[in-house]
Amino acid sequence: MSRPPTVLEYLIEQDFLPQREGAWSDRRIGQAVIRVVYEPGEEAELTCLAPAGVCQYKIAFSPGTPHAVTIAAVEAALTPPGPSARP
């Protein structure tokens, strides 16, 4: 049985590109950028930046947050929104 991936392993698998010597990793989705700041044992951040660097949202994860929770949040950020439920 294999172990689940760590956050860093997941980011590499999902083609996130390290920036500034690994301080954060970015992945472009459409015109937005998903940025993950992650250092083991430190607070992690997930940010969605719109064009021109405008922050659409930012989520902070306290140290000790399970890898699966952080990975699930990144997966949700990478998933395009479905059709609107509005009529």
WODAWO-V210187 format. One record per residue. RES is the residue in three letters. OMEGA is omega as a letter, one per 40 degrees, with the letter a starting at -180 (none if undefined). BURIAL is b if it has 9 or more other C-alpha atoms within 8 Angstrom, else e. Layout:
[[RES/OMEGA/BURIAL] [RES/OMEGA/BURIAL]]
This chain:
[[MET/a/e] [SER/i/e] [ARG/i/e] [PRO/a/e] [PRO/i/e] [THR/i/e] [VAL/a/b] [LEU/i/e] [GLU/i/e] [TYR/a/b] [LEU/i/b] [ILE/i/b] [GLU/a/e] [GLN/i/e] [ASP/i/e] [PHE/a/b] [LEU/i/e] [PRO/i/b] [GLN/i/b] [ARG/i/e] [GLU/i/e] [GLY/i/e] [ALA/i/b] [TRP/i/b] [SER/a/b] [ASP/i/b] [ARG/i/b] [ARG/i/e] [ILE/a/e] [GLY/i/e] [GLN/a/e] [ALA/i/b] [VAL/i/b] [ILE/a/b] [ARG/i/b] [VAL/i/b] [VAL/a/b] [TYR/i/b] [GLU/a/e] [PRO/i/e] [GLY/a/e] [GLU/i/e] [GLU/i/b] [ALA/i/b] [GLU/i/b] [LEU/a/b] [THR/i/b] [CYS/a/b] [LEU/i/b] [ALA/i/b] [PRO/a/e] [ALA/i/e] [GLY/i/e] [VAL/a/e] [CYS/i/b] [GLN/i/e] [TYR/i/e] [LYS/i/b] [ILE/i/e] [ALA/i/e] [PHE/a/b] [SER/i/e] [PRO/a/b] [GLY/i/e] [THR/a/e] [PRO/i/e] [HIS/a/b] [ALA/i/e] [VAL/i/e] [THR/i/b] [ILE/i/b] [ALA/i/e] [ALA/i/b] [VAL/i/b] [GLU/i/e] [ALA/i/e] [ALA/a/b] [LEU/a/e] [THR/i/e] [PRO/i/e] [PRO/i/e] [GLY/i/e] [PRO/a/e] [SER/i/e] [ALA/a/e] [ARG/i/e] [PRO/none/e]]
